[in-house]
Amino acid sequence: MIQTIDDRTEVFQKLRYAKHARGRHVTADVPRLGLRKGDRLHPSKSLWDVGQFERTTPPFQCLFWRFDESQRLRFRSPLFDIEGVNVCSWSKDLLHTWDLGPLLRYIATVLMFFITIPLWHSKASNVPAEENYKSALLQMKAKLNQHYERKRADVDWKRKGSEVSWFTLLLLFFCTLQLLRPVCTMRC
């Protein structure tokens, strides 16, 4: 809570914008207001535009977000402004925490391993590696389609099964990268 113009001035003198800090942050501690170096000014109900901090007439409330580099959560979710919504009212879902996370990376890594080893590569020595990878991928797709043909006769498969329609080297490559970071887990 910024009570006086002196409070606002003191905080403003220590506020800086930095892209790496993801916005306006405090460059030095302000113990009287409970602020620490690195706390980031964040939009709130009473201060929608953090660029208006120095123009807002006291008294007003503002929100500073404190985090360290090891934390995944960097911004306060506006969902928490809805009455009754809190960390305890959320639930994890398998799709985002498992299927699109570690399981996706594991399966893509295994498939890339099979494509890069000479299991399905040409026996000729003058074939470029990229052509061998494409050949291995085509053979893998053929095996997958044979599997689907056998499964389509099963009634349960028609109800529950799904089939991969887009299967490329680029897809496997991006899935093996660390672009898909683990989902933050919260406990009540």
C-alpha positions as CSV (number, residue, x, y, z in Angstrom):
1,M,0.0,0.0,0.0
2,I,1.4,3.3,-1.1
3,Q,0.1,5.8,1.6
4,T,2.0,9.0,0.8
5,I,3.7,10.8,-2.1
6,D,7.0,10.2,-0.2
7,D,6.3,6.4,-0.3
8,R,5.6,6.6,-4.0
9,T,8.7,8.7,-4.7
10,E,10.9,6.4,-2.8
11,V,9.7,3.3,-4.6
12,F,9.7,5.1,-8.0
13,Q,13.3,6.1,-7.6
14,K,14.2,2.4,-7.1
15,L,12.0,1.1,-10.0
16,R,13.7,0.2,-13.3
17,Y,12.5,-1.5,-16.4
18,A,14.5,-4.5,-17.6
19,K,13.5,-7.1,-20.2
20,H,15.3,-9.9,-18.3
21,A,13.4,-9.0,-15.1
22,R,10.2,-9.1,-17.2
23,G,9.0,-5.6,-16.4
24,R,9.5,-2.9,-13.8
25,H,11.4,-4.1,-10.7
26,V,12.8,-2.7,-7.5
27,T,16.6,-2.2,-7.7
28,A,17.2,-1.9,-3.9
29,D,15.4,-2.9,-0.8
30,V,12.6,-0.7,0.6
31,P,12.3,-2.3,4.1
32,R,9.7,0.2,5.4
33,L,7.3,-1.1,2.7
34,G,8.4,-4.7,2.8
35,L,9.9,-4.6,-0.7
36,R,13.1,-6.4,-1.6
37,K,15.5,-6.0,-4.5
38,G,14.1,-7.8,-7.6
39,D,10.4,-7.5,-6.6
40,R,8.5,-6.9,-9.8
41,L,5.6,-4.4,-10.1
42,H,2.6,-6.3,-11.4
43,P,-0.8,-5.1,-12.7
44,S,-3.6,-5.3,-10.2
45,K,-7.2,-4.1,-9.8
46,S,-6.1,-0.7,-8.5
47,L,-3.1,-0.3,-10.8
48,W,-3.9,-1.8,-14.2
49,D,-1.0,-0.1,-16.0
50,V,2.3,-0.4,-14.1
51,G,3.6,2.5,-16.3
52,Q,1.2,4.8,-14.4
53,F,2.7,4.1,-11.0
54,E,4.5,7.5,-10.7
55,R,1.3,9.3,-11.9
56,T,-1.2,7.6,-9.5
57,T,-2.3,9.7,-6.6
58,P,-1.7,8.1,-3.1
59,P,-3.1,6.3,-1.3
60,F,-3.3,3.3,-3.6
61,Q,-2.6,-0.4,-3.6
62,C,-0.1,-1.9,-5.9
63,L,1.1,-5.5,-6.3
64,F,4.8,-6.5,-6.3
65,W,5.6,-10.1,-7.3
66,R,8.6,-11.9,-5.7
67,F,10.2,-14.9,-7.4
68,D,13.6,-16.4,-8.0
69,E,15.0,-17.9,-11.2
70,S,14.4,-21.5,-10.1
71,Q,10.6,-20.9,-10.0
72,R,8.5,-21.6,-13.1
73,L,5.6,-19.3,-12.1
74,R,6.5,-15.8,-13.1
75,F,3.2,-13.9,-13.1
76,R,0.2,-13.8,-10.9
77,S,-2.8,-15.3,-12.6
78,P,-5.8,-13.1,-13.0
79,L,-7.9,-16.2,-12.2
80,F,-7.0,-15.6,-8.5
81,D,-9.1,-12.4,-8.6
82,I,-12.2,-14.5,-9.0
83,E,-13.8,-15.2,-5.6
84,G,-13.4,-18.9,-4.6
85,V,-10.6,-19.6,-7.1
86,N,-7.3,-20.5,-5.4
87,V,-4.6,-23.2,-5.6
88,C,-6.8,-25.7,-3.7
89,S,-9.6,-25.4,-6.3
90,W,-7.4,-26.4,-9.2
91,S,-6.7,-29.9,-10.3
92,K,-4.0,-31.5,-12.4
93,D,-4.8,-33.1,-15.7
94,L,-3.0,-36.0,-17.2
95,L,-2.9,-34.5,-20.7
96,H,-0.8,-31.5,-19.7
97,T,1.3,-33.0,-16.8
98,W,2.1,-36.4,-18.3
99,D,1.0,-36.9,-21.9
100,L,2.4,-33.6,-23.2
101,G,5.3,-33.5,-20.8
102,P,7.8,-36.3,-19.9
103,L,5.9,-39.1,-21.8
104,L,5.9,-37.1,-25.0
105,R,9.7,-36.4,-24.8
106,Y,10.5,-40.0,-23.9
107,I,8.5,-41.5,-26.8
108,A,10.0,-38.9,-29.3
109,T,13.5,-39.7,-28.0
110,V,13.0,-43.4,-28.4
111,L,11.6,-42.9,-32.0
112,M,14.6,-40.6,-32.9
113,F,17.0,-43.3,-31.5
114,F,15.4,-45.9,-33.8
115,I,15.6,-43.6,-36.8
116,T,19.3,-42.7,-36.2
117,I,20.6,-46.2,-35.6
118,P,21.2,-48.3,-38.8
119,L,18.2,-50.6,-38.2
120,W,16.4,-49.4,-41.3
121,H,19.2,-47.6,-43.1
122,S,20.4,-48.3,-46.6
123,K,23.2,-50.9,-46.9
124,A,25.1,-48.6,-49.4
125,S,27.9,-46.6,-47.8
126,N,27.5,-43.5,-49.9
127,V,23.9,-42.6,-48.8
128,P,23.8,-39.3,-46.8
129,A,22.6,-39.6,-43.2
130,E,19.5,-37.4,-43.9
131,E,18.3,-39.8,-46.6
132,N,18.8,-42.7,-44.2
133,Y,16.7,-40.9,-41.6
134,K,13.9,-40.2,-44.2
135,S,14.0,-43.9,-45.3
136,A,13.8,-45.1,-41.7
137,L,10.9,-42.7,-41.0
138,L,9.0,-44.0,-44.1
139,Q,9.6,-47.6,-43.0
140,M,8.4,-46.7,-39.5
141,K,5.3,-45.1,-40.9
142,A,4.6,-48.3,-43.0
143,K,4.9,-50.4,-39.9
144,L,2.6,-48.1,-38.0
145,N,0.0,-48.2,-40.8
146,Q,0.2,-52.0,-40.8
147,H,-0.5,-51.9,-37.0
148,Y,-3.5,-49.6,-37.6
149,E,-4.9,-51.9,-40.3
150,R,-4.9,-54.8,-37.9
151,K,-6.4,-52.7,-35.0
152,R,-9.2,-51.3,-37.1
153,A,-10.9,-54.7,-37.1
154,D,-11.2,-54.5,-33.3
155,V,-14.5,-52.8,-32.2
156,D,-12.9,-51.5,-28.9
157,W,-10.1,-49.9,-31.0
158,K,-12.6,-48.0,-33.1
159,R,-14.2,-46.5,-29.9
160,K,-11.0,-45.8,-27.9
161,G,-8.0,-45.9,-30.2
162,S,-6.5,-42.9,-32.0
163,E,-4.1,-42.8,-34.9
164,V,-1.2,-40.5,-35.7
165,S,-1.8,-38.7,-38.9
166,W,1.2,-36.3,-39.0
167,F,4.5,-38.0,-38.3
168,T,7.7,-36.2,-39.5
169,L,11.3,-35.9,-38.5
170,L,10.7,-32.2,-37.6
171,L,7.9,-33.2,-35.2
172,L,10.1,-35.8,-33.5
173,F,13.0,-33.3,-33.3
174,F,11.0,-30.6,-31.6
175,C,9.4,-33.0,-29.2
176,T,12.8,-34.2,-28.0
177,L,14.0,-30.7,-27.2
178,Q,13.4,-29.2,-23.8
179,L,10.9,-26.8,-25.3
180,L,8.2,-28.6,-23.3
181,R,9.2,-27.9,-19.7
182,P,7.7,-29.7,-16.8
183,V,4.4,-28.3,-15.6
184,C,4.5,-26.5,-12.2
185,T,2.9,-28.6,-9.4
186,M,1.2,-27.0,-6.5
187,R,-0.1,-28.5,-3.3
188,C,-2.6,-27.3,-0.8
